[in-house]
Amino acid sequence: MLASQLTLLKEDFPAFKHQIMDGVDKLQTWVSQQFGIQHKDQIDFINKTASKSVDSGTLFLGTFIMSLSSIFILFVFTFLYTFFLLIYRGHIVKFLLFANRVDDRPIVLDVVNQIQYVVKNT
């Protein structure tokens, strides 16, 4: 059913093209009569505007893709960072104990235990 509709649309395409070209020609003639802008000047203006639109569109698309990839990379690195913190938390505690004086080890262990308590109970 869809294929037959597309076939009919394909057959009518030359008529659509002819109607669109007639409409554009009438619009150009009207602009020329109302505002005194010649057909060549109208075409030059449309070409310049289309060129600028394409340039700004590609710039926007490039910025969008860069932002999207940056967000994706941020999520990946956040996941990896969290994953490695969970895996190596024992090593991190050993490092914290090693980095502080022997007298401060009970305080460091108390802080680590309090952090674990807060994380588990939230």
N, C-alpha and C positions, 0 to 999 in steps of 0.2 A: 504494500500500500504506500509506504513512504517512498519507495523507488519510483512508483508511477507518478507520485506528486512531484518528485524532483525532476523526472523526465518532462512533465508538463511545464514546470518552471524553466527548465533549460530551453524548451521550445519558445517560451514567451520572452526570454532574455533579450533578443534583438529589439523587440517592441519596447521593453522597459528602457533599454539603452537609448533608443530613438526619442522616447518621451523625455528622458532626463536631459539629453542634449538639446532638445527644443526648449525645455524650461530654462536651462543655463543660458542659451542664446537670447531668449526673451528677457531674462534678468540682466544680462550684459547690455542689451539695447536700452532697457529702462534706466539703468545706472548711467549710461552714456547720455541719454536725453535729460535726465533729471539733474545730474551733477557735472556733466561735461567731462567725464573721465573716459578716455578712449579705451577700446578693447585691449590694445597692447599694454597700456598702463595697468589695466585691471589684472591681466594675466601676470605681469611682472610682480604686482603687489601680492597676488595669491601665491606665486612661487616663492617669494621671499618669506612670507608668513608661514608657509608650509615647511620651508627649510628650517626656520627658527623653531617651529613647533617640534619637528623631528629631533633637532639637536637638544632642546630642553627635555623632551620626552626620554631620550636615551640617557641624559644626565640624571633625571629623576629615577629611572629604572636602575641605573648603576648604583646610585646612592641607596636605593631600597634594598638591592641585593647585598651590598656591603653591610648594611645595618642588620639584615636578617642573618647573614653569616656570622657577624659579631655576636649576636644574641645566641645563636646556636653554639658557638665556641665557648661563650660564657657558661652556658648550661653544662656543656661537656666537662669543662675544667672544674666547675663547682661539684659535679658528681664525682670526678676523680679525686679531688681534694678531700671530700667527705669520706670517700671509700678508703683512701690511704690513711687518713686520720684514724678511722676505726680499726684498720688492720694493725697499724703501728702504734697504737695508744700505749702499749706496754713499754715500747722503746722510748716514747716521748716522756713517760713518767720516769723511767730510768735516767734519761738525759736531764730532766728537771732536778732529780735527786743529786745527780753527779755535779750539776752546775751550781748547786748551793752548798753551803757549809754543812758539815756533819751535824752540827748543833741545830740547824734549821730543818733537818729532814722530817721531824714529826709535824712541823707546821706545813711543809710542802705536801706531805701525805694527807693531812687534814683538809687542805684546800682542794686537792684532787678528789678526795672522797665527797666533799661538799658539792663539787661540780658534777660528779657522777650522780649524786642524789637528786640534784636539781634537774639534770637532763632526763633521768629515768622517770621522775614524778611529774613532768609537765606534759 
